[in-house]
């Protein structure tokens, strides 16, 4: 990782400094992806603003802001990106439990899956988790 590299606020992809949009989900660099990677064990500015490390991992109770579509942690009463108040009517982020018939978020595509071990969002083409190498669940 090099100075100027950035983390996409939507899909948590590592993007090179020369890119103006995320190579994975096409979100613009200036759409909430701030700062650069920090040294191992540190926290990037983008992840700390989103509420902590692993901001791209959806957990129970997390919510999507109705105004700016930012992923917010359950503990937040206001959106970290646009400061709009949580109303209680926000759509929950895509999760393994809501894949069939649940709300779809822009960063999930048909066949994508959530790793049961580390909660990473893995693309449909992967047979093992990119983060922890756990096998894709059957089915």
N, C-alpha and C positions, 0 to 999 in steps of 0.2 A: 504494500500500500504506500502510496506516495502523497506528498503534500498536495492539497487541492482536490484529491479524490473526495467523493461525496456519497452519502447514503440516500437512496430514494426514499422519500417519506411514505410513499404508497406501498411499495413491495419490498423494501429493505434491501434492494440490490446494491452491490458495490459498483459505482460508476466512476470512470476515469475523469480527471479534471477537464479534459478537452471536450467532453460531451455536454451538450446543452439540454439533452433529454435522456431519460432512463432508457437503456438498451432493452430492458425487459418489458416494461409496461408503457413506455413512451411519455410518462409524466415529465413535465418541464423541470429543469434544474431549480428554477426559482419558485416552484410551487411547493414550498415547505421543506425542501431538502437543503439544509444549511450546514455550514461547517465542514470540516474534513475529519477523516478517521483519526482517532487518537491512538496513542501507543497501547500495546496489549495490556488488558486489565483496566484501561480507562474507559471513558464514556464519551461518545461523540456529542457535539452540540445538538445535532438533530435528535438523537435518542433521548438526551436529557430533557429537551423541550417537549418531547412527546410523552414524557412521564417516566422515563427510565430506559435502561438497556432492553433490547428486544422489542422495541416499539412496533415492529411489524408483525408480532405474534399476537393473534386474537385469543383472548381469554374470556371466560364466562363473565357477563356483565359489561364488557366493553361496548362502546356505542360509536356510531358514525354520525358526525355532525350533519344536520339537515341543510345547513347553509353552505359549508365549504367541503363536505365529504371527508373530513379528516377523521382518522381513527383515534379515538380517545379511550383512555383507561377507565374502568368502572369507578374509580375513586374521584374522578374529575366531575365537578358541577358545571364547569364552563369549558368550552372548546379551547384546547391549547393553541390552536392556530388563529381563530378569528374571535375568540372570547365570547361567542354566543352562549347563552345559558342552556343547560340541558333541560329539556321539557318533559322527558319521559316517553315521548312518542317517537324517538329516534329509532331507526332500524339497527338491529344488532349486526356486527360484522359477520361475514361468512364464517362458519365453523363446521367442523366435521358433523356435528349433530344436526345442523340445519341444511346440509347439502341438498337433500331431496325436498323440494317444495319450499325451502326457506328463502329468505331474501338473498339476492345475488349482489356481490360487490364487484366493482370494476376490475379488481386485480385477480379475480378467480376466473378460470376458463374451464370448460367442460373437461372432466377427467383429472383436474388438479386434486391434490389430496393433502391432508394435514397429518404430519408425523405424530403418532401416538406417544412417542418417547419425549420429543422436545418441542412439539407444537409448531414446527416449521412448516411453511407453505411450500409444498413441492409441486413442480410441474408434472403434468400427466406423463411425459416421456421418461421420467425417472423411475427406476425400480428400487432405488435406495434413497434415503434422505440425504440431501446435500450437506446438512449440518452435522448429523450424528451417525450417518451411515446405517441407520436401522432399515430393515426391509419394508417395502411397501406392503400394506395389509392386503390380504386376498379379497377379491371381489371387486 
